[in-house]
């Protein structure tokens, strides 16, 4: 494994992270509770991640209705000696219950949900605490002031932002600077070869020394070789139950982009997910790519990407392949 500094923090994170969003469900969507990995499978993935040198675990208070944090916490209780080797990320902001007060980034909600997360995880601090999504109902100064208090109290080490655009990042930076509050060290966005994050988002992070972590790094499984156009999707897979979300990737696959990318991977003697993650991680603004394998064996080609980073010309050539497939006609 190789490691990178996360933004301006003192955290050194593995360039490949374990996304735990499918532990006990598909993300934070209530109707998909019970899908994804069960606790036995989650433990196997956590053990494999440790063996590969992965030290960044990414979860959220609402993943699997709380099961993701709970299962990580139970695993940690059996592996107490590894806690200080790990960087645990969890999040707050998406609905944690049916009421209007069960969501958002108010002082009260952040404070209450962090205590829930700490209890589930069985730890005294969260290394990286992310706002899961913007909250237009709460002033930014209120949210950032609470993050600052939690940092001072030692309950979180750093904070960051997820699912934000360049303008939203700029507003946070302006508010932090105006109030003498700490800046975010991390932005987590959806970013992969088939569906890259907007250049403006990456550029503002680059300009201000914010480390980027990419979720959906393998395009929900398309870049892992999990699906093929025209082939029925496995029952209860993300594509089977969340097809609309991944329709753009499906269209690219139907246009032949996977065949072209597989040919490029074969030419280099590596697997498709290795090539796709290498494209991602070859941009220095990326601190880590989050992958969500279903089995420990699926982790191996992702981890291999850190040894196959690409130069700018190779990255541009792969980007061009995807762009050509996206052209109508």
PEZI-V97443 format. One line per field, one symbol per residue. psi: psi as a letter, one per 30 degrees, with the letter a starting at -180 (. if undefined). burial: b if it has 9 or more other ideal C-beta (glycine too) atoms within 8 Angstrom, else e. Layout:
# PEZI-V97443
psi=???
burial=???
This chain:
# PEZI-V97443
psi=llllkjbglgkjkkfkljkgfgjgljbgjefgkfaakaeeeeeeeeeeeeefgkfjkkalffkggfeeeeeeeeeeffheffeffljkkllkelkgaflffglahleeeeeeeeeeeeeefhlflkejkkkflljffkkeeeeeeeeeeeeefgflellaklhlaeeeeeeeeeeeeeghlklkfkkklkklefillkeeeeeeeeeghkkkkjlhfghgfegfgflkkfkkkkkgleeefheeegeeeeeeeffgeeeeeeeeeeefglleeeeeeeeeffjffkelkklilfleeffefeefffghklleeeeeeeeeeeeeffkk.
burial=bebbbbbebebebbbbbbbbbbbbbbbbeeebbebbbebebbbbbbbbbbebebbbbbbbbbbbbbbbbbbbbbbbeebeebbeebbbbbbbbbebeeeeebbbbbbebbbebbebbbebbebebbbbbbbbbebeebebbbbbbbbbebbeeebbbbbbbbbbebebbbbbbebbbebebbbbbbbbbbbbbbbebeeebbbbbeebebbbbbbbbbbbbbbbbebeeeeebeeebbbbbbbeebeebbebbeeebbebbbebbeeeebbbbbbbbbbbbbeeebbbbbbbbebbebbebbbbbbebebeeebbebbbebbeebeeee
